[in-house]
Amino acid sequence: MAAAPLAAQHAPPGATFAGQLVPALTRVDPIPGGDALAELRVVQPVLMLRAARGPWRLQATLDGEGWSMPGGELGPGVWGEGFVDRRHPHTYVHEVMFTGADLLGTHDGAAHVSLSAGKGFAPFGTDDPMSRPPLRYPVNHHLAQILERAVAIAGVGTGPVLLEGAVFNGDEPEHPSQWPSWSRFGDSWSARLTVAPVSHLELQASVAAVHSPEHRPGAGPDQDKWSASARWDRPQPDRRTYLLLEWAHTVEADGFFAFTSVLAEAEVRRGRHRAYGRVERTERPEEERLTDPFRSLRPHLDDAIVGITRWTVVTAGYGLRLPLGTLGLVAEPLGEVSAGTLVETTGSIFDPAAFYGRDTFWALTIAVRLSRGLEGHRMGRYGVFPRTGPADAGHGP
């Protein structure tokens, strides 16, 4: 098979709107303290505007999770931005990115030069989990992506190879309405190399240096991050075969703390039916908790980490896609189950079996995904990237 060519993120001339929301009933056993808990939440309520004129692109995404799930979404092992065992709500303005997709046109021959700037994802790691098959976010979300930053990105690509570099602010949001700390813009950087050696296969390797991500004034420990992945994606109009293998590694405080993740996920779609699964083994920091056991101390300092736990999670799900015939809406009832184990890896005072009541867990989610116009979208990718399958073929959530 021939190498894959560079392609622009799908952006037809003019403006298009897309979006989704997912009413989801989730039961987790155990939660901190040893009990079980079930909650009904509306997760991933997003509205997206995509506009294009010539080489220029606008990608804007509004996220309503600050209203629909202000206390977070139940998820054993998930962490980040002060939430523990709950996925945090994303900021209301999730991304607003302006891109020049091929600024030099024919003057650079077969090469492409792109520039992107705004609030969005730094070029590091894999696609945002919202545009991947499982509904559940992986434990490694804050190891494998760098999101919601004020970022400037330059990309240079030719044929099947794309190199991106960026500068951005290191601080993470502390609540859904918060904007990046503009005074810190440029204190962090990342670079990502993406290669598509044959059609349908995409390889990426990334590196990043993030200054004080969990302490907004900039007095917290720094992170050095690495990522590598292989992605096989063969989308067709009525079927899809997808596989992702991922490795991510983060060291913090000059190597005093280290967190490693390996992950594999897959999806098979035939007509309206799709089945998917994920296996993940990720180390996460155990931070000092507040009186609310789902929240950790912020701002985060190095002495707030009281241990490291390793979470092994197996997730499987099935969805049935039902076009509604109105405004391009699609409803997908789905069921998803996760089960796993956790162990403490550093010999610290944190005892997960005592804190959770046992060292095994499970979670069950019944949901309906309502969406429009998200087929083929890869959240967190701007400009051009190697195309792994037919142009604009259906894939995504």
Buried (B, 14 or more C-beta within 10 A) or exposed (E): EEBBBBBBBBBEEEEBEBBBBBBBEBBBBBBBEEEEBEBEBBBBBBBBBBBBEEBEBBBBBBBBBBEBBEBBBBBBBBBBBBBBBBBBBBBBBBBBBBBBBBBEEEEEEEBBBBBBBBBBBBBBBBBBBBBBBBBBBBBBBBBBBBBBBBBBBBBBBBBBBBBBBBBBBBBBBBBBEBEBBEEBBEBBBBBBBBBBBEBBBBBBBBBBBBBBBBBBEBEBBBBBBBBBBBBBBBBEEEBBBBBBBBBBBBBBBEEEBEBBBBBBBBBBBEEEEBBBBBBBBBBBBBBEBEEEBBBBBBBBBBEBBBBBBBBBBBBBBBBEBEEEEEEEBBEBEBBBBBBBBBEBEBEEEBEBEEBBBEBBBBBBBBBBBBBBBBBBBBBBBBBBBBBBBBEEBBBBB
